[in-house]
Amino acid sequence: VSAEVSKVLYNGQVGTAWDWLEPPPLDRNSPWRPLQFTTDPPMTAEELRRYLASYAGAEDRVALWVDLRPLNRGEYPLPVRITDLVLRMAAVKAGGAEAGFHPDPFHPECGLFRPDGFPTELLIPWRTAVHALRDRTPRGSIRLPNESRNLLFGDGETGMMIVWNPQPGEEVLYLGDAVATTDVWGRTSSLPALGEQQRLRVGPLPQFVEGVHLPIAFWRQACQLGVTRVPSVYGKPLPNQIRFRNTFPHAVAGTVRLPGGRGWRLDPDHAVFKLLPNEEIAVPFALTLPLDAEAGTQPFVVHFSLQADRRYEFDAFHTLEVGLGDVYVDLRTRLNEAGELEVRQTLVNETDAPLSFRCELFAPDRRRQRVQLDVPALGRAAHVYTLPDGRELL
């Protein structure tokens, strides 16, 4: 059949629909090229990324086409449908599929057009995403200070970044010299400056940030902490290092500064470097925690001052886990029959040594409560705090 169709259609190909959940025919001589992958209900963007990653290297044997049928109008609100569609389109682009397409653009529940030909509310977000992604190369993602999700695309010096966050907020960082953002409706605005940085408001709907300085984005990707989890040992130097690579196309010189504040002592807290293109360096340092250092995930911001084609100042964002995860606290609350708020604290000790903790509970405008808890090795200890008029504290 494929050979006969090719005789009739110039450059014609015969493909077939294939369920994502079934093993595909990846024989190099298979006449079914391309394969249109689909399933019902549609996969999420994260599922698409995982499935497309499993086909990495198979592109020379079969062309991967992906069904991008949107969610149904009657089952999901519009913001959810738009976010799902845009992120799936980005996943198809980042996953290396040859094409993503809408199989029924005039579908009454999920089409880009109504059956009478008028556009639906999804047409402009579809068009905006197609224009933003176009022929750009996927470039991974970077860590942002407030952990917004993002995907980078582009080539050369500048690129585009899709940014979204389930919780509305903002990201403040240097992204480039001429940065603008476009929402899913195609409205473009420049980002307000905050000194050398930009303030980017984020939310559940994805937005397309143009003008991202790619060498600096790649620098952030290459910058890594040698040790990301340190024990809760106070007053003793803990060895670590920061590694980074010159991602500019020419030699650079500059200074790296490590975060201060919170009583942390870093020795040394800065270093001077010179790097050729693609040259890597590891800068050792020792971290000493104060006695009142907080356990858990802590921000660790590395500041760079570079002399390249001009002067650049930017941060790379990391987190440092204080504590090895073998001692942790579980907290649960409830209102009891007397109207008191009960806070049940359970300390879990997964080490082979007994431990003792001084614990404090503080609620605004209430008396601070303190308790000493002794936790046996490989055991747990619990305490229940009670606060009167608990409904006021919900």
C-alpha positions in Angstrom: 0.0 0.0 0.0 2.8 2.4 0.9 4.6 1.9 -2.4 1.4 2.4 -4.4 0.5 5.6 -2.5 4.0 6.9 -3.2 3.5 6.4 -6.9 0.4 8.7 -6.8 1.5 11.3 -4.3 4.8 13.2 -4.6 6.8 12.5 -1.4 3.7 10.7 -0.1 4.0 8.6 3.0 1.6 6.1 4.7 1.5 6.2 8.5 -0.8 4.6 11.0 -2.2 5.5 14.4 -0.6 3.7 17.3 -1.5 3.5 21.0 1.3 4.8 23.3 0.7 1.8 25.6 1.4 -0.8 22.9 4.9 -1.9 21.8 5.5 0.0 18.4 6.9 -1.5 15.2 10.4 0.1 15.0 11.7 -2.0 12.2 13.8 0.2 9.8 12.1 -1.4 6.8 8.5 -1.0 8.2 6.2 0.7 5.6 4.4 2.4 8.5 6.2 5.7 8.6 5.2 7.9 10.3 3.6 6.4 13.4 0.9 8.7 14.9 1.0 8.1 18.7 -2.2 8.6 20.6 -4.1 7.3 23.6 -7.3 8.0 25.4 -7.4 9.9 27.7 -4.6 12.1 26.4 -1.3 11.9 28.2 0.0 14.7 30.4 3.0 16.7 29.4 5.1 14.9 31.9 4.0 11.5 30.6 4.8 12.6 27.0 8.3 13.6 28.1 8.9 10.2 29.6 7.5 8.2 26.7 9.4 10.3 24.1 12.6 9.9 26.1 12.1 6.1 25.8 12.2 6.4 22.0 15.4 8.4 21.9 17.6 7.2 19.1 14.7 5.6 17.2 14.1 8.6 15.0 16.2 7.1 12.2 13.8 4.1 12.1 10.4 5.7 12.5 9.0 9.2 12.4 7.2 10.0 15.6 4.0 12.1 15.3 2.1 12.9 18.4 -1.7 13.5 18.8 -2.2 16.8 20.6 -6.0 16.6 21.0 -6.9 19.2 23.7 -8.9 18.4 26.8 -12.7 18.5 26.4 -14.5 21.8 26.9 -17.2 20.3 29.1 -14.9 18.5 31.5 -12.2 21.1 32.3 -12.0 24.9 32.9 -10.4 27.0 30.2 -7.1 27.8 32.1 -6.5 24.1 32.7 -7.1 23.2 29.0 -4.8 26.0 27.8 -2.0 25.1 30.2 -2.3 21.4 29.4 -2.2 22.0 25.7 0.7 24.4 25.7 2.8 22.2 28.0 2.1 19.2 25.8 3.2 21.1 22.7 6.4 22.1 24.5 7.0 18.4 25.6 6.6 17.2 22.0 9.1 19.8 20.8 11.5 19.0 23.6 11.1 15.3 23.2 12.3 15.3 19.6 9.1 14.2 17.9 8.9 15.0 14.2 5.5 16.6 14.5 2.6 17.3 16.9 -0.8 17.9 15.4 -4.5 18.2 16.1 -6.3 15.2 14.6 -9.7 16.9 14.4 -9.5 20.7 14.5 -13.3 21.1 14.0 -14.2 18.8 16.9 -17.2 20.3 18.9 -15.6 19.6 22.3 -11.9 20.1 21.8 -11.4 21.6 18.4 -9.5 24.8 17.4 -12.6 25.7 15.3 -16.3 25.2 15.8 -18.0 23.0 13.3 -19.3 26.2 11.5 -15.7 27.4 11.0 -15.5 30.1 13.7 -12.4 29.9 15.9 -12.6 28.6 19.5 -10.8 30.0 22.5 -7.9 27.5 22.0 -6.9 28.8 18.5 -4.8 31.8 19.8 -2.9 29.9 22.5 -2.2 27.2 19.9 -0.9 29.8 17.4 1.1 31.6 20.1 2.8 28.4 21.2 3.6 27.3 17.6 5.1 30.7 16.8 7.2 30.7 20.0 8.5 27.2 19.6 8.9 27.2 15.7 12.3 25.7 14.7 14.0 26.3 18.0 16.3 23.7 19.7 15.3 22.4 23.2 17.8 23.5 25.8 16.6 22.0 29.0 15.7 24.2 32.0 17.3 26.3 34.7 16.6 26.6 38.4 14.7 29.8 39.3 14.8 31.5 42.7 11.2 30.6 43.5 11.2 27.2 41.8 9.0 28.1 38.8 9.0 25.4 36.2 10.5 26.3 32.8 11.7 25.0 29.5 14.4 26.7 27.4 14.5 26.8 23.6 16.8 28.5 21.1 20.1 28.8 19.3 22.9 31.4 19.2 23.0 34.2 21.9 19.3 34.5 22.8 16.4 32.2 23.2 12.9 31.7 24.6 11.8 30.3 27.9 8.4 28.9 28.8 7.7 29.7 32.5 4.8 28.6 34.7 4.1 28.1 38.4 1.0 26.5 40.0 1.2 29.3 42.7 1.1 32.9 41.5 4.2 34.9 42.5 7.3 36.4 40.9 10.8 35.6 39.9 13.6 38.2 40.2 16.8 37.5 38.3 18.9 38.7 35.3 17.6 37.0 32.2 19.1 39.3 29.4 19.4 42.8 28.2 16.2 43.1 26.1 13.7 40.6 27.6 9.9 40.6 26.9 7.2 38.2 27.8 4.2 37.1 25.7 1.1 35.5 27.3 -0.9 32.7 25.8 -3.2 35.3 24.1 -0.2 36.8 22.2 0.0 40.0 24.2 3.7 41.1 24.6 5.2 43.4 27.3 8.6 44.2 28.4 9.7 43.0 31.9 10.1 45.7 34.6 13.7 46.2 35.6 15.0 45.9 39.2 18.5 47.2 39.0 20.4 44.8 36.7 17.6 42.2 37.2 14.1 41.7 35.8 10.9 41.0 37.7 8.8 38.3 36.1 5.3 37.7 37.4 4.4 34.0 37.2 1.2 31.9 37.5 -0.5 28.7 36.3 -0.8 29.9 32.7 2.5 29.5 30.8 4.1 32.5 29.3 6.8 32.9 26.7 9.9 34.9 27.7 11.9 36.1 24.7 15.4 37.5 24.7 16.9 35.1 27.3 20.7 35.3 27.3 21.5 31.7 26.5 25.3 31.6 27.5 24.3 32.8 31.0 21.4 30.2 31.1 23.9 27.5 30.1 26.3 28.8 32.8 23.5 28.4 35.4 22.9 24.8 34.2 26.6 24.0 34.4 27.0 25.5 37.9 26.7 22.7 40.5 27.3 22.2 44.2 29.7 19.4 45.0 27.7 18.3 48.1 24.0 19.2 48.3 23.2 17.6 51.6 25.3 18.3 54.8 24.9 16.9 58.3 23.5 19.0 61.1 26.9 19.5 62.6 27.4 22.9 64.1 30.6 24.8 64.6 32.6 22.4 62.5 33.9 23.2 58.9 32.2 21.0 56.3 34.1 20.7 53.0 32.3 21.4 49.8 33.0 22.9 46.3 31.2 24.9 43.6 31.8 23.7 40.0 31.1 25.7 36.9 32.1 26.0 33.2 32.6 28.9 30.8 29.7 28.7 28.4 30.6 31.8 26.5 32.2 31.5 23.0 35.3 33.4 24.3 37.5 33.6 27.3 36.1 35.3 30.5 37.5 36.5 33.8 35.5 37.2 36.9 34.7 36.6 40.5 32.4 34.0 42.2 30.9 34.9 45.6 29.2 32.5 47.9 26.1 33.4 50.0 26.5 35.1 53.4 24.0 35.8 56.1 22.0 33.4 58.4 25.2 33.1 60.5 26.8 30.8 57.9 30.6 31.0 57.7 32.1 30.2 54.3 35.9 30.0 53.9 36.8 31.4 51.4 33.6 33.3 50.5 34.9 34.3 47.0 37.4 33.3 44.4 38.8 35.0 41.2 39.0 32.9 38.0 39.9 33.1 34.3 38.5 30.5 31.9 38.9 29.7 28.3 35.7 28.6 26.3 34.3 25.4 27.7 36.9 25.3 30.5 35.7 24.0 33.8 36.8 24.9 37.3 36.0 23.6 40.9 36.3 26.2 43.7 36.6 24.5 47.1 35.2 26.0 50.3 34.2 25.0 53.8 30.8 25.7 55.3 30.5 26.2 59.1 26.9 26.2 60.5 26.0 28.3 63.5 24.3 26.7 66.6 20.9 28.2 65.6 21.1 27.1 61.9 17.8 25.8 60.6 17.5 22.3 59.3 15.8 21.4 56.1 16.1 22.8 52.6 18.0 26.2 52.5 18.6 28.5 49.5 22.2 28.7 48.3 22.7 31.5 45.9 26.0 31.9 44.0 26.8 35.3 42.6 29.0 35.7 39.5 30.6 38.9 38.2 32.0 38.3 34.7 34.0 40.3 32.2 33.2 38.8 28.8 32.2 40.9 25.8 31.0 43.3 28.5 30.4 43.2 32.3 27.7 40.7 33.5 26.3 40.3 37.0 24.0 37.3 37.7 23.1 34.6 40.2 22.9 30.9 40.0 20.3 29.4 42.3 20.8 26.2 44.4 19.5 24.6 47.5 21.4 23.0 50.3 19.8 20.3 52.5 20.9 20.7 56.1 20.4 17.4 57.8 20.8 13.9 56.4 17.2 13.1 56.3 17.5 10.4 59.0 15.9 12.6 61.6 12.6 14.3 60.8 9.5 15.7 62.3 5.9 14.9 61.4 3.2 17.5 62.3 -0.5 17.0 62.4 -3.3 19.3 63.7 -6.9 19.0 64.6 -9.7 20.8 66.6 -10.8 18.7 69.6 -14.2 18.6 71.1 -13.3 21.4 73.5 -12.4 23.7 70.6 -8.7 23.5 71.3 -6.2 23.3 68.5 -4.1 20.2 69.0 -0.7 20.1 67.3 0.8 16.6 67.4 4.5 16.5 66.9 6.3 13.2 66.2 10.0 13.1 66.0 11.4 10.1 64.1 15.0 9.0 64.6 16.3 6.6 62.0 19.9 6.7 63.3 21.4 4.1 65.6 22.0 6.6 68.5 19.5 8.1 70.9 18.9 11.8 70.5 17.5 14.7 72.5 15.7 17.8 71.2 14.5 21.0 72.7 11.3 21.9 70.9 9.3 25.1 70.8 5.8 25.9 69.5 4.9 29.5 68.8 1.6 30.9 67.7 1.1 34.6 67.2 -0.1 36.4 70.3 0.0 33.2 72.3 2.4 31.9 75.0 5.4 30.0 73.6 5.3 26.3 74.6 8.5 24.3 75.1 9.2 20.6 75.6 12.3 18.4 75.8 11.9 15.2 73.7 14.2 12.2 74.1 14.1 10.0 71.0 15.5 6.4 71.2 17.7 5.0 68.5 15.6 3.8 65.5 12.5 5.1 67.3 10.1 8.0 67.7 8.7 10.3 70.3 5.5 12.3 70.2 4.1 15.3 72.1 0.7 17.0 71.7 0.5 20.8 72.2 -2.9 22.3 72.9 -4.0 25.9 72.2 -7.3 27.3 73.4 -9.7 28.9 71.0 -8.2 26.9 68.2 -10.5 28.1 65.5 -8.9 31.5 65.7 -5.7 29.9 64.6 -7.0 28.1 61.5 
